[in-house]
Amino acid sequence: MTWGIYENVSSFGSHMPGGNYVDYDESLKRYYHDSMSDEERAPFIETGRLQTGYASFVTKKFTEESGYVKDGLPPASPVLDHEAPKVFRLAKKPAKGLSAMMQLGYRSVSEALKAKIEALEPGVHDFWPMKILLPKGEEWPELYYTIRVGRYMDSFRPEESDEGSWRRPSGKLYFVDTPNKKCFSGLAMSQSVIGSAHLWKERALGRPEFCMSDEMHAAFVDAGFTGSKLYKLKDVP
């Protein structure tokens, strides 16, 4: 069985707590101005983006497949250590804890979920450690990790999906039409393409953003995935 994640980005909660990365934007700007050579800065100067272009380039590294090209920026490449956020400060103390996967600008997973992901798919995905701070500076008891999903696939089959289950507003990416059980269960996923994969992104799907196997679904639930929903999708050969 294939599962898809839906995160309601219009509301805050355990999966999307308010707050900010600490010194992250500033560290990217310092690196851009103080450590990059003129040759390294050239692609961003030429597009007129300066450090804003570099920040967009870094974001693309975390959110897109290696080699991805868009907006005149260089192809997405491996994340460098200084490009990963190190600390996130919460705006308020979470009343109901934190989800095992959170949207903090980039996706982050708890140490427990990281261990489960790596047990199922060793060496496939990349992780960078990050401290979570409470508003007064106390450190959250569990370390989190910024995750870069390392597997991209083309298993979505719109022609075999149920009528009305998807929409295609951009002309490129498909999206679940309505984030409910009926529409998600109508999205057809090719099991012959998925094979033994456990966690991945679909190249043609904007929502759900992540897909997973039964085993990974169980790992997410066991690790404390809350605040967002996991929906079953439609399996086809």
Contacts in CASP RR format, 6 or more apart in sequence:
PFRMAT RR
TARGET T0000
AUTHOR 0000-0000-0000
METHOD contacts of the structure
MODEL  1
MTWGIYENVSSFGSHMPGGNYVDYDESLKRYYHDSMSDEERAPFIETGRL
QTGYASFVTKKFTEESGYVKDGLPPASPVLDHEAPKVFRLAKKPAKGLSA
MMQLGYRSVSEALKAKIEALEPGVHDFWPMKILLPKGEEWPELYYTIRVG
RYMDSFRPEESDEGSWRRPSGKLYFVDTPNKKCFSGLAMSQSVIGSAHLW
KERALGRPEFCMSDEMHAAFVDAGFTGSKLYKLKDVP
1 213 0 8 1.000
1 214 0 8 1.000
1 217 0 8 1.000
1 232 0 8 1.000
1 233 0 8 1.000
1 235 0 8 1.000
2 155 0 8 1.000
2 189 0 8 1.000
2 191 0 8 1.000
2 194 0 8 1.000
2 211 0 8 1.000
2 212 0 8 1.000
2 213 0 8 1.000
2 232 0 8 1.000
2 233 0 8 1.000
2 234 0 8 1.000
2 235 0 8 1.000
3 211 0 8 1.000
3 212 0 8 1.000
3 213 0 8 1.000
3 214 0 8 1.000
3 216 0 8 1.000
3 217 0 8 1.000
3 230 0 8 1.000
3 231 0 8 1.000
3 232 0 8 1.000
3 233 0 8 1.000
4 184 0 8 1.000
4 208 0 8 1.000
4 210 0 8 1.000
4 211 0 8 1.000
4 212 0 8 1.000
4 230 0 8 1.000
4 231 0 8 1.000
4 232 0 8 1.000
4 233 0 8 1.000
5 101 0 8 1.000
5 208 0 8 1.000
5 209 0 8 1.000
5 210 0 8 1.000
5 211 0 8 1.000
5 212 0 8 1.000
5 228 0 8 1.000
5 229 0 8 1.000
5 230 0 8 1.000
6 176 0 8 1.000
6 179 0 8 1.000
6 184 0 8 1.000
6 207 0 8 1.000
6 208 0 8 1.000
6 228 0 8 1.000
6 229 0 8 1.000
6 230 0 8 1.000
6 231 0 8 1.000
7 15 0 8 1.000
7 16 0 8 1.000
7 103 0 8 1.000
7 209 0 8 1.000
7 228 0 8 1.000
8 179 0 8 1.000
8 228 0 8 1.000
9 16 0 8 1.000
9 103 0 8 1.000
12 18 0 8 1.000
13 94 0 8 1.000
13 96 0 8 1.000
13 99 0 8 1.000
13 227 0 8 1.000
14 94 0 8 1.000
14 96 0 8 1.000
14 97 0 8 1.000
14 98 0 8 1.000
14 99 0 8 1.000
14 102 0 8 1.000
14 226 0 8 1.000
14 227 0 8 1.000
15 99 0 8 1.000
15 101 0 8 1.000
15 102 0 8 1.000
15 103 0 8 1.000
15 226 0 8 1.000
15 227 0 8 1.000
15 228 0 8 1.000
16 102 0 8 1.000
16 103 0 8 1.000
16 104 0 8 1.000
17 90 0 8 1.000
17 91 0 8 1.000
17 92 0 8 1.000
17 94 0 8 1.000
17 98 0 8 1.000
17 102 0 8 1.000
17 104 0 8 1.000
18 90 0 8 1.000
18 91 0 8 1.000
18 92 0 8 1.000
19 88 0 8 1.000
19 89 0 8 1.000
19 90 0 8 1.000
19 91 0 8 1.000
19 104 0 8 1.000
20 88 0 8 1.000
20 89 0 8 1.000
20 91 0 8 1.000
21 85 0 8 1.000
21 87 0 8 1.000
21 88 0 8 1.000
21 89 0 8 1.000
21 104 0 8 1.000
21 105 0 8 1.000
22 85 0 8 1.000
22 86 0 8 1.000
22 87 0 8 1.000
22 88 0 8 1.000
22 89 0 8 1.000
22 133 0 8 1.000
23 86 0 8 1.000
23 87 0 8 1.000
24 85 0 8 1.000
24 86 0 8 1.000
25 55 0 8 1.000
27 82 0 8 1.000
28 51 0 8 1.000
28 54 0 8 1.000
28 55 0 8 1.000
28 58 0 8 1.000
28 82 0 8 1.000
28 83 0 8 1.000
29 51 0 8 1.000
31 82 0 8 1.000
32 41 0 8 1.000
32 44 0 8 1.000
32 50 0 8 1.000
32 51 0 8 1.000
32 54 0 8 1.000
33 51 0 8 1.000
36 54 0 8 1.000
41 54 0 8 1.000
43 72 0 8 1.000
43 73 0 8 1.000
43 74 0 8 1.000
44 50 0 8 1.000
44 51 0 8 1.000
44 53 0 8 1.000
44 54 0 8 1.000
44 57 0 8 1.000
44 73 0 8 1.000
47 53 0 8 1.000
47 71 0 8 1.000
47 72 0 8 1.000
47 73 0 8 1.000
49 56 0 8 1.000
49 73 0 8 1.000
53 73 0 8 1.000
56 71 0 8 1.000
56 73 0 8 1.000
57 73 0 8 1.000
57 74 0 8 1.000
57 76 0 8 1.000
58 79 0 8 1.000
58 83 0 8 1.000
59 106 0 8 1.000
60 68 0 8 1.000
60 70 0 8 1.000
60 73 0 8 1.000
60 76 0 8 1.000
61 76 0 8 1.000
61 77 0 8 1.000
61 78 0 8 1.000
61 79 0 8 1.000
61 83 0 8 1.000
61 148 0 8 1.000
62 79 0 8 1.000
62 106 0 8 1.000
62 107 0 8 1.000
62 146 0 8 1.000
62 148 0 8 1.000
63 106 0 8 1.000
64 70 0 8 1.000
64 76 0 8 1.000
65 76 0 8 1.000
65 150 0 8 1.000
65 152 0 8 1.000
65 201 0 8 1.000
65 203 0 8 1.000
66 75 0 8 1.000
66 76 0 8 1.000
66 77 0 8 1.000
66 78 0 8 1.000
67 75 0 8 1.000
67 76 0 8 1.000
67 77 0 8 1.000
68 75 0 8 1.000
68 76 0 8 1.000
69 75 0 8 1.000
69 76 0 8 1.000
79 126 0 8 1.000
79 128 0 8 1.000
79 148 0 8 1.000
81 128 0 8 1.000
84 128 0 8 1.000
84 130 0 8 1.000
84 146 0 8 1.000
85 104 0 8 1.000
85 106 0 8 1.000
85 128 0 8 1.000
85 130 0 8 1.000
85 146 0 8 1.000
86 129 0 8 1.000
86 130 0 8 1.000
86 131 0 8 1.000
87 130 0 8 1.000
87 131 0 8 1.000
87 132 0 8 1.000
87 133 0 8 1.000
88 104 0 8 1.000
88 108 0 8 1.000
88 130 0 8 1.000
88 131 0 8 1.000
88 132 0 8 1.000
88 133 0 8 1.000
88 144 0 8 1.000
89 133 0 8 1.000
89 134 0 8 1.000
89 135 0 8 1.000
89 137 0 8 1.000
90 132 0 8 1.000
90 133 0 8 1.000
90 134 0 8 1.000
90 135 0 8 1.000
90 140 0 8 1.000
91 135 0 8 1.000
92 135 0 8 1.000
93 134 0 8 1.000
93 135 0 8 1.000
96 226 0 8 1.000
97 226 0 8 1.000
98 110 0 8 1.000
98 132 0 8 1.000
98 140 0 8 1.000
98 142 0 8 1.000
98 144 0 8 1.000
99 224 0 8 1.000
99 225 0 8 1.000
99 226 0 8 1.000
99 227 0 8 1.000
99 228 0 8 1.000
100 109 0 8 1.000
100 110 0 8 1.000
100 112 0 8 1.000
100 113 0 8 1.000
100 220 0 8 1.000
100 223 0 8 1.000
100 224 0 8 1.000
100 225 0 8 1.000
100 226 0 8 1.000
101 107 0 8 1.000
101 108 0 8 1.000
101 109 0 8 1.000
101 110 0 8 1.000
101 113 0 8 1.000
101 147 0 8 1.000
101 220 0 8 1.000
101 225 0 8 1.000
101 228 0 8 1.000
102 108 0 8 1.000
102 109 0 8 1.000
102 144 0 8 1.000
104 146 0 8 1.000
106 146 0 8 1.000
106 147 0 8 1.000
107 146 0 8 1.000
107 147 0 8 1.000
107 149 0 8 1.000
108 130 0 8 1.000
108 144 0 8 1.000
108 145 0 8 1.000
108 146 0 8 1.000
108 147 0 8 1.000
109 117 0 8 1.000
109 127 0 8 1.000
109 144 0 8 1.000
109 145 0 8 1.000
109 147 0 8 1.000
109 223 0 8 1.000
110 142 0 8 1.000
110 143 0 8 1.000
110 144 0 8 1.000
110 145 0 8 1.000
110 223 0 8 1.000
110 224 0 8 1.000
111 142 0 8 1.000
111 143 0 8 1.000
111 144 0 8 1.000
111 145 0 8 1.000
112 142 0 8 1.000
112 223 0 8 1.000
112 224 0 8 1.000
113 219 0 8 1.000
113 220 0 8 1.000
113 223 0 8 1.000
113 224 0 8 1.000
113 225 0 8 1.000
114 127 0 8 1.000
114 145 0 8 1.000
114 147 0 8 1.000
116 216 0 8 1.000
116 219 0 8 1.000
116 220 0 8 1.000
116 222 0 8 1.000
116 223 0 8 1.000
117 125 0 8 1.000
117 147 0 8 1.000
117 198 0 8 1.000
117 199 0 8 1.000
117 216 0 8 1.000
117 219 0 8 1.000
118 125 0 8 1.000
118 127 0 8 1.000
119 219 0 8 1.000
120 198 0 8 1.000
120 199 0 8 1.000
120 213 0 8 1.000
120 215 0 8 1.000
120 216 0 8 1.000
120 219 0 8 1.000
121 151 0 8 1.000
121 197 0 8 1.000
121 198 0 8 1.000
121 199 0 8 1.000
124 150 0 8 1.000
124 151 0 8 1.000
124 199 0 8 1.000
125 147 0 8 1.000
125 148 0 8 1.000
125 149 0 8 1.000
125 150 0 8 1.000
125 151 0 8 1.000
125 199 0 8 1.000
126 147 0 8 1.000
126 148 0 8 1.000
126 150 0 8 1.000
127 145 0 8 1.000
127 146 0 8 1.000
127 147 0 8 1.000
127 148 0 8 1.000
128 145 0 8 1.000
128 146 0 8 1.000
129 143 0 8 1.000
129 144 0 8 1.000
129 145 0 8 1.000
130 143 0 8 1.000
130 144 0 8 1.000
130 145 0 8 1.000
130 146 0 8 1.000
131 139 0 8 1.000
131 140 0 8 1.000
131 143 0 8 1.000
131 144 0 8 1.000
132 139 0 8 1.000
132 140 0 8 1.000
132 142 0 8 1.000
132 143 0 8 1.000
132 144 0 8 1.000
133 139 0 8 1.000
133 140 0 8 1.000
134 140 0 8 1.000
149 199 0 8 1.000
149 200 0 8 1.000
149 201 0 8 1.000
149 210 0 8 1.000
150 200 0 8 1.000
150 201 0 8 1.000
151 197 0 8 1.000
151 199 0 8 1.000
151 200 0 8 1.000
151 201 0 8 1.000
152 200 0 8 1.000
152 201 0 8 1.000
152 202 0 8 1.000
152 203 0 8 1.000
153 193 0 8 1.000
153 194 0 8 1.000
153 197 0 8 1.000
153 200 0 8 1.000
153 201 0 8 1.000
153 202 0 8 1.000
153 203 0 8 1.000
154 193 0 8 1.000
154 202 0 8 1.000
154 203 0 8 1.000
154 204 0 8 1.000
155 189 0 8 1.000
155 190 0 8 1.000
155 191 0 8 1.000
155 193 0 8 1.000
155 194 0 8 1.000
155 202 0 8 1.000
155 211 0 8 1.000
156 174 0 8 1.000
156 187 0 8 1.000
156 188 0 8 1.000
156 189 0 8 1.000
156 190 0 8 1.000
156 202 0 8 1.000
156 204 0 8 1.000
156 205 0 8 1.000
157 188 0 8 1.000
157 189 0 8 1.000
157 190 0 8 1.000
157 236 0 8 1.000
158 166 0 8 1.000
158 168 0 8 1.000
158 174 0 8 1.000
158 188 0 8 1.000
158 204 0 8 1.000
160 188 0 8 1.000
160 234 0 8 1.000
160 236 0 8 1.000
161 186 0 8 1.000
161 187 0 8 1.000
161 188 0 8 1.000
161 234 0 8 1.000
162 185 0 8 1.000
162 186 0 8 1.000
162 187 0 8 1.000
162 188 0 8 1.000
162 234 0 8 1.000
164 177 0 8 1.000
164 183 0 8 1.000
165 176 0 8 1.000
165 177 0 8 1.000
165 182 0 8 1.000
165 183 0 8 1.000
165 184 0 8 1.000
165 185 0 8 1.000
165 186 0 8 1.000
165 187 0 8 1.000
166 174 0 8 1.000
166 175 0 8 1.000
166 176 0 8 1.000
166 177 0 8 1.000
166 183 0 8 1.000
166 187 0 8 1.000
167 174 0 8 1.000
167 175 0 8 1.000
167 176 0 8 1.000
167 177 0 8 1.000
168 174 0 8 1.000
168 175 0 8 1.000
169 175 0 8 1.000
172 204 0 8 1.000
173 204 0 8 1.000
173 205 0 8 1.000
173 206 0 8 1.000
174 204 0 8 1.000
174 205 0 8 1.000
174 206 0 8 1.000
175 205 0 8 1.000
175 206 0 8 1.000
175 207 0 8 1.000
176 183 0 8 1.000
176 184 0 8 1.000
176 187 0 8 1.000
176 207 0 8 1.000
176 208 0 8 1.000
177 183 0 8 1.000
179 207 0 8 1.000
179 229 0 8 1.000
181 231 0 8 1.000
181 232 0 8 1.000
184 208 0 8 1.000
184 231 0 8 1.000
184 232 0 8 1.000
184 233 0 8 1.000
185 231 0 8 1.000
185 232 0 8 1.000
185 233 0 8 1.000
185 234 0 8 1.000
186 233 0 8 1.000
186 234 0 8 1.000
187 205 0 8 1.000
187 208 0 8 1.000
187 233 0 8 1.000
187 234 0 8 1.000
188 233 0 8 1.000
188 234 0 8 1.000
188 235 0 8 1.000
188 236 0 8 1.000
189 211 0 8 1.000
189 233 0 8 1.000
189 234 0 8 1.000
189 235 0 8 1.000
189 236 0 8 1.000
190 236 0 8 1.000
190 237 0 8 1.000
191 235 0 8 1.000
191 236 0 8 1.000
191 237 0 8 1.000
192 237 0 8 1.000
194 200 0 8 1.000
194 213 0 8 1.000
197 213 0 8 1.000
198 212 0 8 1.000
198 213 0 8 1.000
198 215 0 8 1.000
198 216 0 8 1.000
199 210 0 8 1.000
199 211 0 8 1.000
199 212 0 8 1.000
199 213 0 8 1.000
199 216 0 8 1.000
200 210 0 8 1.000
200 211 0 8 1.000
200 212 0 8 1.000
201 209 0 8 1.000
201 210 0 8 1.000
201 211 0 8 1.000
202 208 0 8 1.000
202 211 0 8 1.000
205 211 0 8 1.000
208 231 0 8 1.000
208 233 0 8 1.000
211 233 0 8 1.000
212 220 0 8 1.000
212 230 0 8 1.000
217 230 0 8 1.000
220 230 0 8 1.000
221 230 0 8 1.000
END
